[in-house]
Amino acid sequence: MQLLNPTHPVDPEPRRAKLEAAEPITIGDNVWIGGGAIILPGVTIGENTVIGAGAVVTEDVGANVVAVGNPARVTRRL
């Protein structure tokens, strides 16, 4: 599993200046994150959720669901 919270500017000038920031990742209680999953900056994962192995979570995932794939999509409610 990888939790990646650094971000960088898309515009070339600030990027050349090596400006970097971070966005928080929020993970609710009783979340299961499968092996090799990647959670990107600014994402919130709701409580009791399962993230499948190898999923790439690019946006928020609600509570009580299963999300899989690249990009991760909800496939089932729990």
N, C-alpha and C positions, 0 to 999 in steps of 0.2 A: 504494500500500500504506500502511496505517496501523497502527502499533503503539501501542495505547492501554493504558497500565498504571495510570492513576489510578483510584481507587475512592472512594466516599463512603458514609457511613452511610445506611441506609434509614429509620431512626427520625428524626422531624422535629427533635427538640431538638439532638442533636449536629450534624445537617446545618445547622441555623440558626447554630450556632457555627462553621460553615465548616471543620469537621474533615474532613481528606482524608488518604488514604494511597495507597500504590502496591503493586501485586503484580508480581513479576517475570514476564517473558516469556522463555521459553527456546526457542531455535531450534537444532536439531541441524545437523551438517555436511551440505553438499550438498543443502540444501532450496531448492526453487524456489517462490517466492510470486508468483502472478499479479497483474496490475495491478488496483488497486481493492480488493484483499482487505483485510479488517479483522481484526486479531488482538486479542482482548480480554484483560484482566488475568488473570494467573495461568496462562496457557495454555503448555503445552509441546508443541513439534512435533518429532517424531522425525527421525532422519537419513534422507536420501535421499527425503524426502516431497515431493510436489507439492501445493500449495494452488492451486485454480483461481481464475481471475480473478473478482473480485466476491464471493468466499466470505466469510462472516462466521464466524470460528473462535471458538466460545464455550466449548469444552472441549478437553482434550488430544487430540492426534492422534498415533497411533503411528508407528513407523518404516516406511519402504518401502511407502507407500500413496499414493493420490490421493484428496484430499478436496475436495468442491465443494458449493456451495449456501449457503442461509441458513435455518437454521444449517448449517455445513459438516458433511457426512457422508462417510464413506469409501465410495467407489464401486468401488475397484479396488486390488488388491495388486500391488506391483511386484516 
